[in-house]
Structures are given as C-alpha cells and as structure tokens.
Amino acid sequence: MFSVAGASLLIPFLPMLPKQILLTNFITDFPYLAVSDDNVDEAQLRRPSRWDLKMVRRFMLVFGLHSSIFDLLTFFYLFFVLHLKEAAFQTGWFLESVITELIILFVIRSARTFLKSKPSLFLVLSATLMTAFTLLLIYSPLAGMFGLQQLPLMQFLVITGILVLYLITADILKIFFFRYMAKQTT
C-alpha cells in the first residue's frame, strides 16, 4: 500500500482499483494458507529457536523496501516508458503484485536459497493454481468486470523480466540478510 500511495502522487489515476486490491488479496491468500502444511528445513529442526523481534523488524524493513523498489520500477516502466493508459497500467501492476506476493512466499519461507529448500506439494500446487488463475482471468471475458484487460506481448515480457529480477534479487538479499544477522548474534 506504500507503493500505491507513492504512485498516486506520480500518475494521474489510481495505480490499482480497490476491487483489484481485494482480488489480489483473495488470490494470494490461498497459497499462504498452505504455509501451515509446508516442509521445514532440517537445520531449523535441530534446535529450538526463539522469536527475535528486532530481527523480524529488520527483515520487514529490508524486504518491504525491496518490494517497494520493484513496485516503483514497475510503475516507472509501465507509465513513463511504455506510456500505458489506466486499464493497461492497472492490469500490468495487478499481475506484478499477485506474482511478487507468490514469489516472496517461496523466497522467505527459509533462510536457504529457494532452490535448496523444498516446499510442500500443497504450497507449490496452490501457488501454481493461483498464478494460472490470475493469467486466465486477465485473458478471460471476466477481465473487464475487474477493470483488467489483455496484455500486449511486450508488456507481458517486461513484467516477466521484472518478476525474474525480483526473484533473483530477493533471494540474494535474503542470503546476505541472514549472514549479516548471524554475525550480529555471535
């Protein structure tokens, strides 16, 4: 929501409609419910750990900032480079928002790189299903009901590139974050 407020100052329309925000939350909640059934890394099971609220605060700040930077990058590219109008812009950011929420779920579920930590089948299936649902919705007759429209190939490829970059940088940032935090506790 920080990004929506920031973008509202830069563009002449709402970056995402209220119904699109609600739909984003609805879509991404399903995979988050699967976290309760998720696999846990062996290293986390070896010894009990306590919640470190200072670390949680830092984690939220670092990854919130990271996500906001990517939101603003998406806003900038969609509006100032591709010169998209309201519905096309909102559709692009809707897609980016849903997928980044699903991506970050796989990145932050473990201190290890997401490639080395095996999520539960239920988590993978629910995230895959919601990604497919999102893409199908954009290209379905129901898209207009939510203020969405079909994305041209160039816009879709740009958003895909942003998502890949988001995944890679979030995973690298996580590795550095946990290394830094480990040094702080020793």
Biotite code that builds the C-alpha atoms (Angstrom):
import biotite.structure as struc

atoms = struc.array([
    struc.Atom([0.000, 0.000, 0.000], chain_id="A", res_id=1, res_name="MET", atom_name="CA", element="C"),
    struc.Atom([3.020, 2.249, 0.490], chain_id="A", res_id=2, res_name="PHE", atom_name="CA", element="C"),
    struc.Atom([3.710, 1.849, -3.221], chain_id="A", res_id=3, res_name="SER", atom_name="CA", element="C"),
    struc.Atom([0.113, 2.677, -4.164], chain_id="A", res_id=4, res_name="VAL", atom_name="CA", element="C"),
    struc.Atom([0.318, 5.895, -2.141], chain_id="A", res_id=5, res_name="ALA", atom_name="CA", element="C"),
    struc.Atom([3.655, 6.804, -3.735], chain_id="A", res_id=6, res_name="GLY", atom_name="CA", element="C"),
    struc.Atom([2.476, 6.048, -7.259], chain_id="A", res_id=7, res_name="ALA", atom_name="CA", element="C"),
    struc.Atom([-0.708, 8.064, -6.699], chain_id="A", res_id=8, res_name="SER", atom_name="CA", element="C"),
    struc.Atom([1.495, 11.136, -6.400], chain_id="A", res_id=9, res_name="LEU", atom_name="CA", element="C"),
    struc.Atom([3.194, 10.428, -9.744], chain_id="A", res_id=10, res_name="LEU", atom_name="CA", element="C"),
    struc.Atom([0.427, 9.291, -12.082], chain_id="A", res_id=11, res_name="ILE", atom_name="CA", element="C"),
    struc.Atom([-2.965, 10.891, -12.906], chain_id="A", res_id=12, res_name="PRO", atom_name="CA", element="C"),
    struc.Atom([-5.104, 7.835, -11.997], chain_id="A", res_id=13, res_name="PHE", atom_name="CA", element="C"),
    struc.Atom([-5.312, 5.140, -9.330], chain_id="A", res_id=14, res_name="LEU", atom_name="CA", element="C"),
    struc.Atom([-2.479, 2.646, -9.876], chain_id="A", res_id=15, res_name="PRO", atom_name="CA", element="C"),
    struc.Atom([-4.846, -0.157, -8.851], chain_id="A", res_id=16, res_name="MET", atom_name="CA", element="C"),
    struc.Atom([-8.588, -0.115, -8.324], chain_id="A", res_id=17, res_name="LEU", atom_name="CA", element="C"),
    struc.Atom([-9.953, -1.105, -4.883], chain_id="A", res_id=18, res_name="PRO", atom_name="CA", element="C"),
    struc.Atom([-11.555, -4.220, -6.383], chain_id="A", res_id=19, res_name="LYS", atom_name="CA", element="C"),
    struc.Atom([-8.174, -5.182, -7.885], chain_id="A", res_id=20, res_name="GLN", atom_name="CA", element="C"),
    struc.Atom([-6.502, -4.795, -4.487], chain_id="A", res_id=21, res_name="ILE", atom_name="CA", element="C"),
    struc.Atom([-9.164, -7.013, -2.902], chain_id="A", res_id=22, res_name="LEU", atom_name="CA", element="C"),
    struc.Atom([-8.797, -9.539, -5.711], chain_id="A", res_id=23, res_name="LEU", atom_name="CA", element="C"),
    struc.Atom([-5.020, -9.567, -5.224], chain_id="A", res_id=24, res_name="THR", atom_name="CA", element="C"),
    struc.Atom([-5.504, -10.330, -1.531], chain_id="A", res_id=25, res_name="ASN", atom_name="CA", element="C"),
    struc.Atom([-8.079, -13.021, -2.290], chain_id="A", res_id=26, res_name="PHE", atom_name="CA", element="C"),
    struc.Atom([-5.858, -14.754, -4.854], chain_id="A", res_id=27, res_name="ILE", atom_name="CA", element="C"),
    struc.Atom([-2.691, -14.688, -2.754], chain_id="A", res_id=28, res_name="THR", atom_name="CA", element="C"),
    struc.Atom([-4.367, -15.794, 0.482], chain_id="A", res_id=29, res_name="ASP", atom_name="CA", element="C"),
    struc.Atom([-4.888, -19.348, -0.768], chain_id="A", res_id=30, res_name="PHE", atom_name="CA", element="C"),
    struc.Atom([-1.193, -20.234, -1.085], chain_id="A", res_id=31, res_name="PRO", atom_name="CA", element="C"),
    struc.Atom([-0.464, -18.504, 2.231], chain_id="A", res_id=32, res_name="TYR", atom_name="CA", element="C"),
    struc.Atom([-2.922, -20.895, 3.895], chain_id="A", res_id=33, res_name="LEU", atom_name="CA", element="C"),
    struc.Atom([-0.717, -23.739, 2.649], chain_id="A", res_id=34, res_name="ALA", atom_name="CA", element="C"),
    struc.Atom([2.200, -22.499, 4.780], chain_id="A", res_id=35, res_name="VAL", atom_name="CA", element="C"),
    struc.Atom([0.787, -24.436, 7.747], chain_id="A", res_id=36, res_name="SER", atom_name="CA", element="C"),
    struc.Atom([1.413, -27.642, 5.787], chain_id="A", res_id=37, res_name="ASP", atom_name="CA", element="C"),
    struc.Atom([4.828, -26.590, 4.484], chain_id="A", res_id=38, res_name="ASP", atom_name="CA", element="C"),
    struc.Atom([8.091, -28.507, 4.860], chain_id="A", res_id=39, res_name="ASN", atom_name="CA", element="C"),
    struc.Atom([10.669, -27.136, 7.285], chain_id="A", res_id=40, res_name="VAL", atom_name="CA", element="C"),
    struc.Atom([14.413, -27.188, 6.618], chain_id="A", res_id=41, res_name="ASP", atom_name="CA", element="C"),
    struc.Atom([16.349, -29.777, 8.619], chain_id="A", res_id=42, res_name="GLU", atom_name="CA", element="C"),
    struc.Atom([18.581, -27.073, 10.144], chain_id="A", res_id=43, res_name="ALA", atom_name="CA", element="C"),
    struc.Atom([15.548, -25.381, 11.705], chain_id="A", res_id=44, res_name="GLN", atom_name="CA", element="C"),
    struc.Atom([14.501, -28.625, 13.373], chain_id="A", res_id=45, res_name="LEU", atom_name="CA", element="C"),
    struc.Atom([17.868, -29.340, 15.027], chain_id="A", res_id=46, res_name="ARG", atom_name="CA", element="C"),
    struc.Atom([17.453, -26.891, 17.868], chain_id="A", res_id=47, res_name="ARG", atom_name="CA", element="C"),
    struc.Atom([14.637, -24.778, 19.210], chain_id="A", res_id=48, res_name="PRO", atom_name="CA", element="C"),
    struc.Atom([14.751, -21.102, 18.380], chain_id="A", res_id=49, res_name="SER", atom_name="CA", element="C"),
    struc.Atom([13.141, -18.026, 19.863], chain_id="A", res_id=50, res_name="ARG", atom_name="CA", element="C"),
    struc.Atom([11.482, -15.176, 18.045], chain_id="A", res_id=51, res_name="TRP", atom_name="CA", element="C"),
    struc.Atom([13.855, -12.262, 17.698], chain_id="A", res_id=52, res_name="ASP", atom_name="CA", element="C"),
    struc.Atom([11.565, -9.275, 17.244], chain_id="A", res_id=53, res_name="LEU", atom_name="CA", element="C"),
    struc.Atom([14.475, -6.997, 16.371], chain_id="A", res_id=54, res_name="LYS", atom_name="CA", element="C"),
    struc.Atom([15.406, -9.344, 13.529], chain_id="A", res_id=55, res_name="MET", atom_name="CA", element="C"),
    struc.Atom([11.772, -9.562, 12.391], chain_id="A", res_id=56, res_name="VAL", atom_name="CA", element="C"),
    struc.Atom([11.568, -5.748, 12.296], chain_id="A", res_id=57, res_name="ARG", atom_name="CA", element="C"),
    struc.Atom([14.753, -5.534, 10.239], chain_id="A", res_id=58, res_name="ARG", atom_name="CA", element="C"),
    struc.Atom([13.535, -8.275, 7.935], chain_id="A", res_id=59, res_name="PHE", atom_name="CA", element="C"),
    struc.Atom([10.233, -6.456, 7.352], chain_id="A", res_id=60, res_name="MET", atom_name="CA", element="C"),
    struc.Atom([12.024, -3.189, 6.675], chain_id="A", res_id=61, res_name="LEU", atom_name="CA", element="C"),
    struc.Atom([14.572, -4.687, 4.270], chain_id="A", res_id=62, res_name="VAL", atom_name="CA", element="C"),
    struc.Atom([12.113, -6.791, 2.297], chain_id="A", res_id=63, res_name="PHE", atom_name="CA", element="C"),
    struc.Atom([9.379, -4.160, 2.371], chain_id="A", res_id=64, res_name="GLY", atom_name="CA", element="C"),
    struc.Atom([11.846, -1.691, 0.898], chain_id="A", res_id=65, res_name="LEU", atom_name="CA", element="C"),
    struc.Atom([12.940, -4.254, -1.701], chain_id="A", res_id=66, res_name="HIS", atom_name="CA", element="C"),
    struc.Atom([9.335, -4.867, -2.771], chain_id="A", res_id=67, res_name="SER", atom_name="CA", element="C"),
    struc.Atom([8.579, -1.136, -2.896], chain_id="A", res_id=68, res_name="SER", atom_name="CA", element="C"),
    struc.Atom([11.599, -0.544, -5.129], chain_id="A", res_id=69, res_name="ILE", atom_name="CA", element="C"),
    struc.Atom([10.300, -3.162, -7.560], chain_id="A", res_id=70, res_name="PHE", atom_name="CA", element="C"),
    struc.Atom([6.793, -1.699, -7.432], chain_id="A", res_id=71, res_name="ASP", atom_name="CA", element="C"),
    struc.Atom([8.188, 1.720, -8.280], chain_id="A", res_id=72, res_name="LEU", atom_name="CA", element="C"),
    struc.Atom([10.343, 0.221, -11.047], chain_id="A", res_id=73, res_name="LEU", atom_name="CA", element="C"),
    struc.Atom([7.208, -1.373, -12.482], chain_id="A", res_id=74, res_name="THR", atom_name="CA", element="C"),
    struc.Atom([5.255, 1.900, -12.193], chain_id="A", res_id=75, res_name="PHE", atom_name="CA", element="C"),
    struc.Atom([8.031, 3.833, -13.869], chain_id="A", res_id=76, res_name="PHE", atom_name="CA", element="C"),
    struc.Atom([8.404, 1.411, -16.740], chain_id="A", res_id=77, res_name="TYR", atom_name="CA", element="C"),
    struc.Atom([4.686, 0.932, -17.375], chain_id="A", res_id=78, res_name="LEU", atom_name="CA", element="C"),
    struc.Atom([3.821, 4.628, -17.243], chain_id="A", res_id=79, res_name="PHE", atom_name="CA", element="C"),
    struc.Atom([6.902, 6.565, -18.331], chain_id="A", res_id=80, res_name="PHE", atom_name="CA", element="C"),
    struc.Atom([8.475, 4.107, -20.793], chain_id="A", res_id=81, res_name="VAL", atom_name="CA", element="C"),
    struc.Atom([5.542, 2.126, -22.217], chain_id="A", res_id=82, res_name="LEU", atom_name="CA", element="C"),
    struc.Atom([3.144, 5.106, -21.728], chain_id="A", res_id=83, res_name="HIS", atom_name="CA", element="C"),
    struc.Atom([0.280, 2.834, -20.706], chain_id="A", res_id=84, res_name="LEU", atom_name="CA", element="C"),
    struc.Atom([-3.141, 4.244, -20.012], chain_id="A", res_id=85, res_name="LYS", atom_name="CA", element="C"),
    struc.Atom([-5.235, 3.449, -16.937], chain_id="A", res_id=86, res_name="GLU", atom_name="CA", element="C"),
    struc.Atom([-6.594, -0.079, -17.573], chain_id="A", res_id=87, res_name="ALA", atom_name="CA", element="C"),
    struc.Atom([-3.399, -1.384, -19.206], chain_id="A", res_id=88, res_name="ALA", atom_name="CA", element="C"),
    struc.Atom([-1.281, 0.066, -16.385], chain_id="A", res_id=89, res_name="PHE", atom_name="CA", element="C"),
    struc.Atom([-3.557, -1.368, -13.686], chain_id="A", res_id=90, res_name="GLN", atom_name="CA", element="C"),
    struc.Atom([-3.543, -4.787, -15.346], chain_id="A", res_id=91, res_name="THR", atom_name="CA", element="C"),
    struc.Atom([0.250, -4.804, -15.505], chain_id="A", res_id=92, res_name="GLY", atom_name="CA", element="C"),
    struc.Atom([0.614, -3.813, -11.902], chain_id="A", res_id=93, res_name="TRP", atom_name="CA", element="C"),
    struc.Atom([-2.095, -6.250, -10.814], chain_id="A", res_id=94, res_name="PHE", atom_name="CA", element="C"),
    struc.Atom([-0.160, -9.083, -12.470], chain_id="A", res_id=95, res_name="LEU", atom_name="CA", element="C"),
    struc.Atom([3.137, -7.908, -10.958], chain_id="A", res_id=96, res_name="GLU", atom_name="CA", element="C"),
    struc.Atom([1.564, -7.581, -7.499], chain_id="A", res_id=97, res_name="SER", atom_name="CA", element="C"),
    struc.Atom([-0.011, -11.030, -7.453], chain_id="A", res_id=98, res_name="VAL", atom_name="CA", element="C"),
    struc.Atom([3.068, -12.813, -8.766], chain_id="A", res_id=99, res_name="ILE", atom_name="CA", element="C"),
    struc.Atom([5.545, -10.969, -6.498], chain_id="A", res_id=100, res_name="THR", atom_name="CA", element="C"),
    struc.Atom([3.402, -11.906, -3.479], chain_id="A", res_id=101, res_name="GLU", atom_name="CA", element="C"),
    struc.Atom([3.544, -15.530, -4.561], chain_id="A", res_id=102, res_name="LEU", atom_name="CA", element="C"),
    struc.Atom([7.269, -15.375, -5.332], chain_id="A", res_id=103, res_name="ILE", atom_name="CA", element="C"),
    struc.Atom([8.193, -13.854, -1.974], chain_id="A", res_id=104, res_name="ILE", atom_name="CA", element="C"),
    struc.Atom([6.359, -16.670, -0.219], chain_id="A", res_id=105, res_name="LEU", atom_name="CA", element="C"),
    struc.Atom([8.870, -19.146, -1.657], chain_id="A", res_id=106, res_name="PHE", atom_name="CA", element="C"),
    struc.Atom([11.839, -16.873, -1.001], chain_id="A", res_id=107, res_name="VAL", atom_name="CA", element="C"),
    struc.Atom([11.199, -16.025, 2.669], chain_id="A", res_id=108, res_name="ILE", atom_name="CA", element="C"),
    struc.Atom([9.984, -19.430, 3.851], chain_id="A", res_id=109, res_name="ARG", atom_name="CA", element="C"),
    struc.Atom([13.570, -20.500, 4.516], chain_id="A", res_id=110, res_name="SER", atom_name="CA", element="C"),
    struc.Atom([16.943, -18.901, 5.241], chain_id="A", res_id=111, res_name="ALA", atom_name="CA", element="C"),
    struc.Atom([18.426, -21.044, 2.477], chain_id="A", res_id=112, res_name="ARG", atom_name="CA", element="C"),
    struc.Atom([18.223, -20.179, -1.198], chain_id="A", res_id=113, res_name="THR", atom_name="CA", element="C"),
    struc.Atom([14.785, -21.062, -2.525], chain_id="A", res_id=114, res_name="PHE", atom_name="CA", element="C"),
    struc.Atom([16.351, -23.604, -4.909], chain_id="A", res_id=115, res_name="LEU", atom_name="CA", element="C"),
    struc.Atom([17.735, -25.658, -1.993], chain_id="A", res_id=116, res_name="LYS", atom_name="CA", element="C"),
    struc.Atom([14.665, -25.627, 0.226], chain_id="A", res_id=117, res_name="SER", atom_name="CA", element="C"),
    struc.Atom([11.860, -27.936, -0.826], chain_id="A", res_id=118, res_name="LYS", atom_name="CA", element="C"),
    struc.Atom([8.352, -26.535, -0.270], chain_id="A", res_id=119, res_name="PRO", atom_name="CA", element="C"),
    struc.Atom([5.369, -28.815, 0.322], chain_id="A", res_id=120, res_name="SER", atom_name="CA", element="C"),
    struc.Atom([3.462, -30.087, -2.672], chain_id="A", res_id=121, res_name="LEU", atom_name="CA", element="C"),
    struc.Atom([0.328, -28.310, -1.424], chain_id="A", res_id=122, res_name="PHE", atom_name="CA", element="C"),
    struc.Atom([2.175, -24.977, -1.338], chain_id="A", res_id=123, res_name="LEU", atom_name="CA", element="C"),
    struc.Atom([3.559, -25.439, -4.849], chain_id="A", res_id=124, res_name="VAL", atom_name="CA", element="C"),
    struc.Atom([0.214, -26.552, -6.258], chain_id="A", res_id=125, res_name="LEU", atom_name="CA", element="C"),
    struc.Atom([-1.768, -23.737, -4.642], chain_id="A", res_id=126, res_name="SER", atom_name="CA", element="C"),
    struc.Atom([0.700, -21.062, -5.837], chain_id="A", res_id=127, res_name="ALA", atom_name="CA", element="C"),
    struc.Atom([0.750, -22.565, -9.341], chain_id="A", res_id=128, res_name="THR", atom_name="CA", element="C"),
    struc.Atom([-3.036, -22.730, -9.434], chain_id="A", res_id=129, res_name="LEU", atom_name="CA", element="C"),
    struc.Atom([-3.383, -19.096, -8.335], chain_id="A", res_id=130, res_name="MET", atom_name="CA", element="C"),
    struc.Atom([-0.788, -17.956, -10.894], chain_id="A", res_id=131, res_name="THR", atom_name="CA", element="C"),
    struc.Atom([-2.692, -19.776, -13.633], chain_id="A", res_id=132, res_name="ALA", atom_name="CA", element="C"),
    struc.Atom([-5.976, -18.329, -12.349], chain_id="A", res_id=133, res_name="PHE", atom_name="CA", element="C"),
    struc.Atom([-4.523, -14.804, -12.495], chain_id="A", res_id=134, res_name="THR", atom_name="CA", element="C"),
    struc.Atom([-3.287, -15.232, -16.063], chain_id="A", res_id=135, res_name="LEU", atom_name="CA", element="C"),
    struc.Atom([-6.538, -16.834, -17.178], chain_id="A", res_id=136, res_name="LEU", atom_name="CA", element="C"),
    struc.Atom([-8.551, -14.044, -15.546], chain_id="A", res_id=137, res_name="LEU", atom_name="CA", element="C"),
    struc.Atom([-6.652, -11.362, -17.462], chain_id="A", res_id=138, res_name="ILE", atom_name="CA", element="C"),
    struc.Atom([-7.336, -13.135, -20.751], chain_id="A", res_id=139, res_name="TYR", atom_name="CA", element="C"),
    struc.Atom([-10.925, -14.131, -19.919], chain_id="A", res_id=140, res_name="SER", atom_name="CA", element="C"),
    struc.Atom([-14.249, -12.378, -20.627], chain_id="A", res_id=141, res_name="PRO", atom_name="CA", element="C"),
    struc.Atom([-14.400, -11.569, -16.878], chain_id="A", res_id=142, res_name="LEU", atom_name="CA", element="C"),
    struc.Atom([-11.356, -9.285, -17.085], chain_id="A", res_id=143, res_name="ALA", atom_name="CA", element="C"),
    struc.Atom([-13.421, -6.176, -17.792], chain_id="A", res_id=144, res_name="GLY", atom_name="CA", element="C"),
    struc.Atom([-15.525, -6.752, -14.680], chain_id="A", res_id=145, res_name="MET", atom_name="CA", element="C"),
    struc.Atom([-12.363, -6.202, -12.618], chain_id="A", res_id=146, res_name="PHE", atom_name="CA", element="C"),
    struc.Atom([-11.050, -3.317, -14.721], chain_id="A", res_id=147, res_name="GLY", atom_name="CA", element="C"),
    struc.Atom([-8.424, -5.571, -16.325], chain_id="A", res_id=148, res_name="LEU", atom_name="CA", element="C"),
    struc.Atom([-7.544, -6.052, -19.965], chain_id="A", res_id=149, res_name="GLN", atom_name="CA", element="C"),
    struc.Atom([-5.424, -8.376, -22.042], chain_id="A", res_id=150, res_name="GLN", atom_name="CA", element="C"),
    struc.Atom([-1.731, -7.528, -22.002], chain_id="A", res_id=151, res_name="LEU", atom_name="CA", element="C"),
    struc.Atom([0.212, -6.990, -25.213], chain_id="A", res_id=152, res_name="PRO", atom_name="CA", element="C"),
    struc.Atom([3.202, -9.325, -25.583], chain_id="A", res_id=153, res_name="LEU", atom_name="CA", element="C"),
    struc.Atom([5.754, -6.547, -24.916], chain_id="A", res_id=154, res_name="MET", atom_name="CA", element="C"),
    struc.Atom([4.092, -5.548, -21.654], chain_id="A", res_id=155, res_name="GLN", atom_name="CA", element="C"),
    struc.Atom([3.837, -9.191, -20.575], chain_id="A", res_id=156, res_name="PHE", atom_name="CA", element="C"),
    struc.Atom([7.540, -9.785, -21.350], chain_id="A", res_id=157, res_name="LEU", atom_name="CA", element="C"),
    struc.Atom([8.596, -6.649, -19.453], chain_id="A", res_id=158, res_name="VAL", atom_name="CA", element="C"),
    struc.Atom([6.620, -7.734, -16.391], chain_id="A", res_id=159, res_name="ILE", atom_name="CA", element="C"),
    struc.Atom([8.052, -11.247, -16.670], chain_id="A", res_id=160, res_name="THR", atom_name="CA", element="C"),
    struc.Atom([11.575, -9.752, -16.722], chain_id="A", res_id=161, res_name="GLY", atom_name="CA", element="C"),
    struc.Atom([10.796, -7.625, -13.657], chain_id="A", res_id=162, res_name="ILE", atom_name="CA", element="C"),
    struc.Atom([9.459, -10.709, -11.857], chain_id="A", res_id=163, res_name="LEU", atom_name="CA", element="C"),
    struc.Atom([12.566, -12.756, -12.640], chain_id="A", res_id=164, res_name="VAL", atom_name="CA", element="C"),
    struc.Atom([14.786, -9.910, -11.449], chain_id="A", res_id=165, res_name="LEU", atom_name="CA", element="C"),
    struc.Atom([12.647, -9.608, -8.297], chain_id="A", res_id=166, res_name="TYR", atom_name="CA", element="C"),
    struc.Atom([13.041, -13.318, -7.548], chain_id="A", res_id=167, res_name="LEU", atom_name="CA", element="C"),
    struc.Atom([16.813, -13.298, -8.031], chain_id="A", res_id=168, res_name="ILE", atom_name="CA", element="C"),
    struc.Atom([17.440, -10.116, -6.035], chain_id="A", res_id=169, res_name="THR", atom_name="CA", element="C"),
    struc.Atom([15.100, -11.147, -3.200], chain_id="A", res_id=170, res_name="ALA", atom_name="CA", element="C"),
    struc.Atom([16.864, -14.482, -2.836], chain_id="A", res_id=171, res_name="ASP", atom_name="CA", element="C"),
    struc.Atom([20.328, -12.873, -2.882], chain_id="A", res_id=172, res_name="ILE", atom_name="CA", element="C"),
    struc.Atom([19.173, -10.206, -0.418], chain_id="A", res_id=173, res_name="LEU", atom_name="CA", element="C"),
    struc.Atom([17.840, -12.918, 1.893], chain_id="A", res_id=174, res_name="LYS", atom_name="CA", element="C"),
    struc.Atom([21.168, -14.772, 1.909], chain_id="A", res_id=175, res_name="ILE", atom_name="CA", element="C"),
    struc.Atom([23.056, -11.577, 2.775], chain_id="A", res_id=176, res_name="PHE", atom_name="CA", element="C"),
    struc.Atom([20.453, -10.611, 5.377], chain_id="A", res_id=177, res_name="PHE", atom_name="CA", element="C"),
    struc.Atom([20.750, -13.895, 7.272], chain_id="A", res_id=178, res_name="PHE", atom_name="CA", element="C"),
    struc.Atom([24.566, -13.858, 7.058], chain_id="A", res_id=179, res_name="ARG", atom_name="CA", element="C"),
    struc.Atom([24.557, -10.316, 8.493], chain_id="A", res_id=180, res_name="TYR", atom_name="CA", element="C"),
    struc.Atom([22.135, -11.324, 11.255], chain_id="A", res_id=181, res_name="MET", atom_name="CA", element="C"),
    struc.Atom([24.256, -14.379, 12.112], chain_id="A", res_id=182, res_name="ALA", atom_name="CA", element="C"),
    struc.Atom([27.293, -12.120, 12.562], chain_id="A", res_id=183, res_name="LYS", atom_name="CA", element="C"),
    struc.Atom([25.277, -9.815, 14.824], chain_id="A", res_id=184, res_name="GLN", atom_name="CA", element="C"),
    struc.Atom([24.382, -12.654, 17.213], chain_id="A", res_id=185, res_name="THR", atom_name="CA", element="C"),
    struc.Atom([27.881, -14.113, 17.505], chain_id="A", res_id=186, res_name="THR", atom_name="CA", element="C"),
])
